Every structure is written in C-alpha cells, then in structure tokens.
Amino acid sequence: MSNVNLFDEFDPVSAKAWKQKIQVDLKGADYNEALIWKSPEGIDVKPFYHSEDVEGVLSNISKSPKKWYVTQSLYAQDSKRANKKAIEALKRGAESLLIVIPSETISINDLLTNIDLESVPIHFEFNFLSSEYLKSLVDYIGDKKTEVFLNLDIVGNLARTGNWYHSMDKDYQIVKEIHDYAQGNPSICILGTDVSLYQNAGANKVQQLAYALAQANEYLNFFKELDKEVATIAFKVTVGTNYFFEIAKLRALRLLWETLAQEYGVETDCHILAIPTKRNKTLYDYNVNMLRTTTESMSAILGGSDSVCNLSYDSIFHKDNEFGERIARNQLLILKGESYFEKVANPADGAYYIESLTHQLAEKALELFKSIEAGGGFLKQLKEHVIQKKVKESAEKEQLLFDEGKEVLLGTNKYKNDQDHMKEALELYPFLKKDKRKTLIEPILEKRLAESLEQKRLGDE
C-alpha cells in the first residue's frame, strides 16, 4: 500500500478563507448575529473551528484513564439486602459500586461479604462522620489490593446542609485520623469533592470547575499545614446535556487539578466519578429522561471519567426498583460493549472545537478560582454567602430561559402531552424540600428546572 498522503494534493484553507465563504453564503446576514451564540459561561461559540483556534493550547491530558467502570449505585438501608442487590448487579454487568451508607448501624461485614474487593472498585457516601466506623471499614479492607474511595468531603457537607457533621475542628480532626490510620494502604482514597451539588443547584460550568478546585484546595491547604501529602482526591461530578461543553468540562477539570497539584508539589491523581444531572430531569414524559441520560453518559465517557454511574429514568419519583436500575445499567453496557466506547483513551484529543472549549473553560475557571482565593478562600466565601449568591444568580438566569421556552425540555415546556397524568404514580416527593432547622450558613439547594411547571400541572389534574 502506498504511503502517499492524499491530502497533500489539496492546498490548506485558512480560517479567514472559510469565514469569507460563509459570509458569502449568508447573503448579507450578519455573521455574528446569525451564527455565533454566547454560552452561559460567556464563551462565544463559532460555527466552525480551525487548527488556528488551538495553536499553542492543545491540552495534553496525561492522566486520563485507559478504562472506565460501569458503576451501580445502591442505598444501604439494610446491609444484607444491599449486599444481595450489589452481588446481583455485579452479575448483570456492573463493574463498580457506589454505596450510600445512612447510619452507623449498617454492618460492613454483612454489606461487603462475597464481593471481590480486589476486582470491584467501591465508592462510599456516608450520611455521617464517625472515626470508629471508618476505622472499622479500613480494618475490613486490610491489605487487599483494591480501589476504595471514602469520599470524605466535610466542606461539601457544609455547603449542602448548612452545618458541619460535628464542628469544623472535630470534622477536620476525624479526617486527619482516618488519613493517618489508612496511611499504610495506598489503595484507599480518603478525600472526595462533591461537585454534583453545584450543577444540580444551577451553577454554570465555569462555577462548577472553580468551586471544585477551591473546595479541593481547602483540603490541600489543611494537609500541607500538617506536612502530609494527599495521594488522591476523588471528584463526583454531574453531567448535563450540553454535549460538547460537558466533555470539555471534564477534560478541563483534569487540567486544573494537575495545575493545582503541581503548585503543592504533590504527585496526585484526579479520579472522576460522573453521574447525569438531576437539573433537567422531568416528571412528565419521563421516558425522555432515558435520552438525556444516554447523551450525558456519553459526555462523561468521552470526557475521561474513571467511573460512570447512570441515573434511572424514574429516579425522581419512583423508589429504587429493579426495572429502572436495569435499564440505566444497560445503557452503559450498550455504550461500552456495542458502541465500543471503551476502545479508545482520550477520544476527544485534537478535536478543534472541544480543545478550544477545554482551554476556555479551564482559563475562566482558573480566573474565578484565583478570585475566590483572593477573597479569603472557598470556606470563607461560603460563610459569607458569596458562593450561594453566585449559584442563585446563575440558576435564576437558567430558570428564566426555561420559563421563556428558550431552554427546552421536550415533553415539559415544549410538545407536552396534556393527557399525561402523574399524581397517582408518585412514590417519592419530586420537588425541593425545605426543612425548617437551624444552620450555620445558608445551604445550597438542588432544584430541577421543571419543578414549578410540574407542580402546577399536578394541581390541575
């Protein structure tokens, strides 16, 4: 076969020449008004991208995973039932587990028995913070060569609930204890940063990235003061339906983390667990949620997530059920086994549009991060309600676009079926819950775009 490059026969076309051709085809229409749109992050999106757009900014994401895991989430209300459910999910294609533990009464032995920890990475989420319980988990893992992510995120809990688990000093002391206790087992990742809260509450992508970095920076500062090194921080990130932007967001997160880690002089990985956002999920015409979670999962994979945990199409109004979870898991299995999404690492490398977005998102997020640090840091700005105010402002802008029909959710604010009735199908309360309790700071609250419209429709049924 000849090694001649067929494209050598064609003269290269500059970006300027492409733009001139487009302007001719527009027949007098304004190029900027007709073809350029501005994203909520302030990024001008052009109709085409050229190699000239990425000169000197190609992102070399060196630590992207070569493999991603199909992850099954489960709520461990009862340890033996959760164990049975986990084993069944692993038999049916799940490769990793995300286990939410609500209380200290859940038995670690019963929960993890007969699960091969050396081949199944496990993410934990704890609704409490207990030194004794966490130490017992570390003891159970022992010297097994596995991947276990404890995802201890005390600052994230403050942002979500408005309170520390105990107090700031005690929370940090427990994190330090567990870090020291697990020091001999490098396969246990202690710290996590839950970025999902910010997207589900309405923050734009630049804010999500900057808050992720600033929140993680609080932990790096803490351990630096103790003369201790952080090995890995796991990021839990939600992914929305702006397909290419979400791919770029995840890539930008890795770049930003590498930049921050280098400043501290530590060799550390950035582990990303990605989950579809709840922000755009709907109660009516709920099957459309399957389409949304499919594209969101695709963005998560192509963006370089280590683990992808899909969201059931009916998760906002149905209790956990075998059918919804099986469909969600099978969506990922189809992407992996039939769409060959596991065959190529960094598939977005070199795509001019995605490379340009990655660079712009990272640059804007770094600027916002520096502004947060100049203002005293993430924790200080949380306590002063600066972060809450910024998230609210972003959410209100997006809500207005939805209310005006400029941001479309099919079946909800466009092409809705008035014959749909959902009142009798509700097993869970699908709207924002406001608990009347005393908090140290104003919590950041998750809210779906369609909530007000859906409440009105339910009232009219």
C-alpha positions as CSV (number, residue, x, y, z in Angstrom):
1,M,0.0,0.0,0.0
2,S,1.3,3.5,-0.9
3,N,2.3,5.8,2.0
4,V,1.4,8.9,0.0
5,N,-0.8,11.3,1.9
6,L,-3.8,12.0,-0.4
7,F,-4.4,15.4,1.3
8,D,-1.1,16.7,0.1
9,E,-2.8,17.3,-3.3
10,F,-5.1,19.9,-1.7
11,D,-4.0,23.4,-0.7
12,P,-4.7,24.2,3.0
13,V,-7.6,26.5,3.7
14,S,-7.2,29.2,6.3
15,A,-9.8,30.1,8.9
16,K,-10.2,33.5,7.2
17,A,-11.0,31.9,3.9
18,W,-13.6,29.7,5.5
19,K,-15.2,32.7,7.2
20,Q,-15.3,34.6,3.9
21,K,-17.1,31.7,2.2
22,I,-19.7,31.5,4.9
23,Q,-20.3,35.2,4.8
24,V,-21.0,34.9,1.0
25,D,-23.5,32.1,1.7
26,L,-25.2,34.2,4.3
27,K,-26.3,36.7,1.6
28,G,-26.0,39.8,3.6
29,A,-27.0,38.4,7.1
30,D,-24.7,39.4,9.9
31,Y,-22.2,36.6,10.6
32,N,-22.0,37.3,14.4
33,E,-25.8,37.6,14.9
34,A,-26.7,34.7,12.7
35,L,-24.1,32.1,13.6
36,I,-22.4,32.9,16.9
37,W,-24.1,32.2,20.2
38,K,-22.9,33.0,23.7
39,S,-23.0,30.3,26.3
40,P,-24.0,31.0,30.0
41,E,-20.2,30.9,30.8
42,G,-19.6,33.8,28.4
43,I,-18.0,31.7,25.7
44,D,-18.6,32.7,22.1
45,V,-19.4,29.5,20.1
46,K,-18.5,29.8,16.5
47,P,-20.0,27.9,13.5
48,F,-16.7,26.2,12.7
49,Y,-13.3,25.6,14.3
50,H,-9.9,25.5,12.7
51,S,-6.4,24.5,13.7
52,E,-5.6,28.2,14.1
53,D,-8.1,28.2,17.1
54,V,-5.9,25.8,19.1
55,E,-2.4,26.9,18.3
56,G,-0.5,26.7,21.5
57,V,-3.4,25.5,23.6
58,L,-3.7,21.8,22.8
59,S,-4.4,20.1,26.1
60,N,-2.1,17.2,27.0
61,I,-4.2,15.4,29.4
62,S,-1.6,12.8,30.5
63,K,-3.5,11.1,33.4
64,S,-6.8,10.3,31.7
65,P,-8.0,6.7,32.5
66,K,-7.4,4.0,29.9
67,K,-10.5,2.2,31.3
68,W,-13.9,3.3,32.7
69,Y,-16.2,1.4,35.0
70,V,-19.9,0.8,34.8
71,T,-21.0,1.8,38.3
72,Q,-24.1,0.7,40.1
73,S,-25.4,2.9,42.9
74,L,-27.3,1.5,45.9
75,Y,-28.7,2.8,49.2
76,A,-27.7,0.6,52.1
77,Q,-30.8,0.9,54.3
78,D,-30.4,-2.7,55.2
79,S,-26.9,-4.2,54.9
80,K,-27.9,-7.8,53.9
81,R,-30.4,-6.6,51.3
82,A,-27.9,-4.1,49.9
83,N,-25.3,-6.9,49.7
84,K,-27.7,-9.2,47.8
85,K,-28.6,-6.3,45.5
86,A,-24.9,-5.5,44.9
87,I,-24.0,-9.1,44.0
88,E,-26.9,-9.3,41.6
89,A,-25.9,-6.0,39.9
90,L,-22.3,-7.3,39.5
91,K,-23.6,-10.5,37.9
92,R,-25.6,-8.4,35.5
93,G,-22.8,-6.2,34.2
94,A,-21.9,-3.7,36.9
95,E,-18.1,-3.3,37.4
96,S,-18.1,-0.9,40.3
97,L,-20.3,0.1,43.2
98,L,-21.4,3.4,44.7
99,I,-22.8,2.7,48.2
100,V,-24.6,5.2,50.3
101,I,-24.5,4.4,54.0
102,P,-27.1,6.3,56.0
103,S,-26.1,5.3,59.6
104,E,-23.5,3.6,61.8
105,T,-25.9,0.6,62.3
106,I,-25.0,-0.7,58.8
107,S,-22.7,-3.7,59.2
108,I,-19.6,-3.5,57.0
109,N,-19.2,-7.3,57.1
110,D,-22.7,-8.0,56.0
111,L,-22.6,-5.3,53.4
112,L,-19.4,-6.4,51.6
113,T,-19.4,-10.2,52.2
114,N,-18.8,-12.2,49.0
115,I,-17.8,-9.1,47.0
116,D,-14.4,-9.4,45.4
117,L,-12.9,-6.2,46.5
118,E,-9.7,-6.8,44.5
119,S,-11.6,-6.5,41.2
120,V,-14.6,-4.2,42.1
121,P,-13.8,-0.6,42.9
122,I,-16.1,0.8,45.5
123,H,-17.2,4.4,46.2
124,F,-18.8,5.2,49.5
125,E,-21.0,8.1,50.6
126,F,-21.6,8.5,54.3
127,N,-24.5,10.5,55.8
128,F,-22.5,10.8,59.0
129,L,-18.9,11.2,60.1
130,S,-17.6,8.6,62.6
131,S,-13.9,7.9,63.3
132,E,-14.7,4.4,64.8
133,Y,-16.9,3.4,61.9
134,L,-14.4,4.5,59.3
135,K,-11.6,2.8,61.0
136,S,-13.6,-0.4,61.1
137,L,-14.0,-0.1,57.3
138,V,-10.3,0.4,56.9
139,D,-9.6,-2.7,59.0
140,Y,-12.0,-4.7,56.9
141,I,-10.2,-3.7,53.7
142,G,-6.9,-4.6,55.3
143,D,-4.1,-5.2,52.8
144,K,-6.4,-6.1,49.9
145,K,-5.2,-4.7,46.6
146,T,-8.3,-2.8,45.7
147,E,-9.7,0.6,45.0
148,V,-11.9,2.1,47.7
149,F,-13.0,5.7,47.8
150,L,-14.3,7.0,51.1
151,N,-15.2,10.4,49.6
152,L,-14.9,12.3,52.9
153,D,-16.0,15.8,52.0
154,I,-16.7,17.9,55.1
155,V,-16.7,21.2,53.3
156,G,-19.1,19.8,50.7
157,N,-21.4,18.7,53.5
158,L,-21.3,22.2,55.0
159,A,-22.3,23.6,51.6
160,R,-25.1,21.1,51.1
161,T,-26.6,21.0,54.7
162,G,-25.5,24.4,56.1
163,N,-23.8,22.6,59.0
164,W,-20.7,20.6,59.9
165,Y,-21.2,17.0,60.8
166,H,-20.0,17.9,64.4
167,S,-17.9,21.1,64.3
168,M,-15.2,22.4,62.0
169,D,-12.4,21.4,64.3
170,K,-13.8,18.0,65.1
171,D,-14.6,17.2,61.4
172,Y,-11.1,18.1,60.3
173,Q,-9.7,16.1,63.2
174,I,-11.6,13.0,62.1
175,V,-10.4,13.4,58.5
176,K,-6.9,13.6,59.8
177,E,-7.3,10.5,62.0
178,I,-8.6,8.4,59.1
179,H,-5.9,9.7,56.8
180,D,-3.3,8.7,59.3
181,Y,-5.0,5.3,60.0
182,A,-5.2,4.4,56.4
183,Q,-1.7,5.6,55.5
184,G,-0.4,2.1,55.1
185,N,-2.9,1.2,52.4
186,P,-2.4,3.4,49.2
187,S,-5.5,1.8,47.6
188,I,-7.8,3.6,50.0
189,C,-8.7,7.2,48.8
190,I,-9.8,9.2,51.8
191,L,-10.9,12.6,50.4
192,G,-13.6,13.5,47.9
193,T,-15.0,16.6,46.4
194,D,-18.7,16.5,45.5
195,V,-19.2,18.9,42.6
196,S,-22.6,17.5,41.8
197,L,-24.3,19.9,44.2
198,Y,-23.4,22.9,42.2
199,Q,-24.7,21.8,38.8
200,N,-27.9,20.4,40.4
201,A,-28.4,23.8,42.1
202,G,-28.0,25.7,38.8
203,A,-24.3,26.8,38.7
204,N,-22.7,27.2,35.3
205,K,-19.7,25.1,34.1
206,V,-17.1,27.7,35.0
207,Q,-18.5,27.9,38.5
208,Q,-18.6,24.2,38.9
209,L,-14.9,23.9,37.9
210,A,-13.8,26.8,40.1
211,Y,-15.7,25.5,43.1
212,A,-14.4,22.0,42.6
213,L,-10.8,23.4,42.6
214,A,-11.4,25.8,45.5
215,Q,-13.1,23.1,47.6
216,A,-10.2,20.6,47.0
217,N,-7.8,23.4,47.7
218,E,-9.2,23.6,51.3
219,Y,-8.0,20.0,51.8
220,L,-4.6,20.6,50.2
221,N,-4.0,23.6,52.5
222,F,-5.1,21.6,55.6
223,F,-2.7,18.7,54.8
224,K,0.1,21.0,53.8
225,E,-0.1,22.6,57.2
226,L,0.3,19.1,58.7
227,D,3.3,18.3,56.5
228,K,1.3,15.5,55.0
229,E,0.7,14.6,51.3
230,V,-2.7,14.0,49.7
231,A,-2.4,10.9,47.4
232,T,-5.7,11.2,45.5
233,I,-8.9,13.2,45.6
234,A,-12.0,11.8,44.0
235,F,-14.3,14.2,42.3
236,K,-18.0,13.4,42.0
237,V,-19.3,15.4,39.0
238,T,-22.7,15.6,37.4
239,V,-23.0,15.9,33.6
240,G,-25.7,17.9,31.7
241,T,-27.0,17.7,28.2
242,N,-24.8,20.4,26.6
243,Y,-22.8,17.5,24.9
244,F,-19.5,19.0,23.8
245,F,-19.4,21.5,26.7
246,E,-19.7,18.7,29.2
247,I,-16.9,16.7,27.5
248,A,-14.7,19.8,27.7
249,K,-15.7,20.4,31.4
250,L,-14.4,17.1,32.5
251,R,-11.2,17.5,30.5
252,A,-10.7,21.0,31.9
253,L,-11.2,19.5,35.5
254,R,-8.2,17.2,35.0
255,L,-6.0,20.0,33.6
256,L,-7.0,22.3,36.5
257,W,-6.3,19.6,39.1
258,E,-2.9,18.9,37.6
259,T,-2.1,22.6,37.7
260,L,-3.1,22.9,41.3
261,A,-1.3,19.7,42.4
262,Q,1.9,20.9,40.8
263,E,1.7,24.1,42.9
264,Y,1.7,22.0,46.0
265,G,4.5,19.8,44.7
266,V,2.5,16.6,45.0
267,E,2.1,13.7,42.6
268,T,-1.6,13.0,42.8
269,D,-4.3,11.6,40.6
270,C,-7.7,13.1,39.8
271,H,-10.4,10.3,40.0
272,I,-13.7,11.3,38.4
273,L,-17.0,9.6,39.2
274,A,-19.6,11.0,36.8
275,I,-23.4,10.9,37.1
276,P,-26.1,12.5,35.0
277,T,-27.5,15.7,36.4
278,K,-30.9,15.9,38.0
279,R,-31.3,19.6,37.0
280,N,-33.0,18.7,33.6
281,K,-34.9,15.6,34.6
282,T,-38.7,15.7,34.3
283,L,-41.7,14.2,35.9
284,Y,-43.9,14.3,32.8
285,D,-42.9,12.4,29.7
286,Y,-40.3,10.7,31.9
287,N,-39.1,8.4,29.2
288,V,-37.3,11.3,27.6
289,N,-35.0,11.1,30.7
290,M,-33.5,8.0,29.1
291,L,-32.4,10.0,26.1
292,R,-31.0,12.7,28.3
293,T,-29.0,10.2,30.5
294,T,-27.7,8.5,27.4
295,T,-26.1,11.6,25.9
296,E,-24.9,12.7,29.4
297,S,-23.3,9.3,29.9
298,M,-21.6,9.6,26.5
299,S,-20.2,13.0,27.5
300,A,-19.0,11.5,30.8
301,I,-17.1,8.7,29.0
302,L,-15.7,10.8,26.2
303,G,-14.6,13.5,28.7
304,G,-12.4,10.9,30.5
305,S,-14.4,9.8,33.6
306,D,-12.9,6.9,35.6
307,S,-16.4,5.6,36.7
308,V,-19.8,6.4,35.3
309,C,-22.9,5.8,37.4
310,N,-26.1,6.3,35.4
311,L,-29.4,7.7,36.8
312,S,-32.6,5.7,36.4
313,Y,-35.2,7.4,34.2
314,D,-37.7,7.3,37.0
315,S,-35.4,8.1,39.9
316,I,-37.0,11.5,40.8
317,F,-40.5,10.0,41.5
318,H,-40.1,6.2,42.0
319,K,-38.4,4.3,44.8
320,D,-35.4,2.2,43.8
321,N,-36.7,-0.6,41.5
322,E,-35.1,-3.4,39.5
323,F,-36.5,-2.3,36.2
324,G,-35.3,1.3,36.3
325,E,-31.9,0.3,37.6
326,R,-31.5,-2.4,34.9
327,I,-32.3,0.0,32.1
328,A,-29.8,2.5,33.5
329,R,-27.1,-0.1,33.8
330,N,-27.8,-1.5,30.3
331,Q,-27.5,2.0,28.8
332,L,-23.9,2.0,29.9
333,L,-23.3,-1.6,28.9
334,I,-24.5,-0.8,25.4
335,L,-22.2,2.2,25.2
336,K,-19.3,0.0,26.3
337,G,-19.9,-3.3,24.6
338,E,-21.8,-2.4,21.4
339,S,-20.7,1.2,20.8
340,Y,-17.1,0.5,21.6
341,F,-16.7,3.4,23.9
342,E,-14.1,1.5,25.9
343,K,-11.7,1.1,23.0
344,V,-10.0,4.5,22.8
345,A,-8.5,6.6,25.6
346,N,-8.8,10.4,25.2
347,P,-11.0,10.2,22.0
348,A,-11.6,14.0,22.1
349,D,-7.9,14.8,21.7
350,G,-7.2,17.0,18.7
351,A,-10.9,17.9,18.1
352,Y,-10.5,21.7,17.5
353,Y,-13.9,22.6,19.0
354,I,-13.5,20.5,22.1
355,E,-9.9,21.6,22.6
356,S,-10.9,25.2,22.3
357,L,-13.8,24.8,24.8
358,T,-11.5,22.9,27.2
359,H,-9.0,25.7,27.2
360,Q,-11.5,28.5,27.6
361,L,-13.4,26.7,30.4
362,A,-10.2,26.0,32.2
363,E,-8.9,29.6,31.8
364,K,-12.2,31.1,33.0
365,A,-12.4,28.7,35.9
366,L,-8.8,29.4,37.0
367,E,-9.6,33.1,37.0
368,L,-12.6,32.6,39.2
369,F,-10.6,30.3,41.5
370,K,-8.0,32.9,41.9
371,S,-10.7,35.4,42.7
372,I,-12.1,33.1,45.4
373,E,-8.7,32.6,46.9
374,A,-8.1,36.4,46.9
375,G,-11.4,36.8,48.7
376,G,-10.2,34.5,51.6
377,G,-10.8,31.1,50.1
378,F,-13.8,28.8,49.5
379,L,-14.8,28.2,53.1
380,K,-14.7,32.0,53.9
381,Q,-16.9,32.8,50.9
382,L,-19.3,30.0,51.9
383,K,-19.7,31.5,55.4
384,E,-20.2,35.0,53.9
385,H,-22.8,33.5,51.5
386,V,-20.9,34.7,48.4
387,I,-20.9,31.3,46.8
388,Q,-24.6,30.8,47.5
389,K,-25.4,34.2,45.9
390,K,-23.4,33.4,42.7
391,V,-25.1,30.0,42.3
392,K,-28.5,31.5,42.8
393,E,-27.9,34.2,40.2
394,S,-26.8,31.5,37.7
395,A,-29.8,29.3,38.5
396,E,-32.2,32.3,38.1
397,K,-30.8,33.1,34.6
398,E,-31.2,29.5,33.5
399,Q,-34.7,29.3,35.1
400,L,-35.7,32.4,33.1
401,L,-34.6,30.8,29.9
402,F,-36.6,27.7,30.7
403,D,-39.7,29.7,31.7
404,E,-39.5,31.7,28.4
405,G,-39.1,28.5,26.3
406,K,-35.6,29.3,25.2
407,E,-34.2,26.4,27.1
408,V,-36.3,23.4,26.0
409,L,-37.1,20.2,27.9
410,L,-39.2,18.2,25.4
411,G,-42.5,17.0,26.8
412,T,-42.4,19.5,29.5
413,N,-42.2,23.1,28.3
414,K,-42.5,22.1,24.6
415,Y,-44.6,19.5,22.8
416,K,-46.2,18.5,26.1
417,N,-48.9,15.8,26.2
418,D,-51.8,17.2,28.3
419,Q,-53.2,13.7,28.6
420,D,-50.2,12.7,30.8
421,H,-51.2,12.2,34.5
422,M,-48.6,11.6,37.2
423,K,-50.3,12.2,40.5
424,E,-51.1,8.5,41.1
425,A,-47.6,7.4,40.1
426,L,-45.6,9.4,42.7
427,E,-43.8,7.3,45.2
428,L,-41.3,10.0,46.1
429,Y,-41.8,13.7,46.6
430,P,-40.1,15.1,43.5
431,F,-39.7,18.7,44.5
432,L,-37.4,20.9,46.6
433,K,-37.8,20.1,50.3
434,K,-37.2,23.0,52.7
435,D,-36.5,21.7,56.2
436,K,-37.0,24.2,59.0
437,R,-33.9,23.8,61.0
438,K,-31.1,25.9,62.4
439,T,-28.0,26.1,60.2
440,L,-24.7,27.9,60.5
441,I,-24.8,29.1,56.9
442,E,-27.4,29.1,54.1
443,P,-27.2,25.7,52.4
444,I,-27.0,25.4,48.6
445,L,-30.2,23.7,47.5
446,E,-30.7,21.4,44.5
447,K,-33.7,22.3,42.3
448,R,-34.9,20.9,39.0
449,L,-35.8,23.4,36.2
450,A,-39.3,22.0,35.7
451,E,-40.5,21.9,39.3
452,S,-42.8,24.9,39.3
453,L,-44.4,23.9,36.0
454,E,-44.9,20.3,37.2
455,Q,-46.4,21.4,40.5
456,K,-49.0,23.5,38.5
457,R,-49.8,20.5,36.2
458,L,-50.2,18.2,39.2
459,G,-52.6,20.7,40.8
460,D,-54.6,20.8,37.5
461,E,-55.0,17.0,37.2
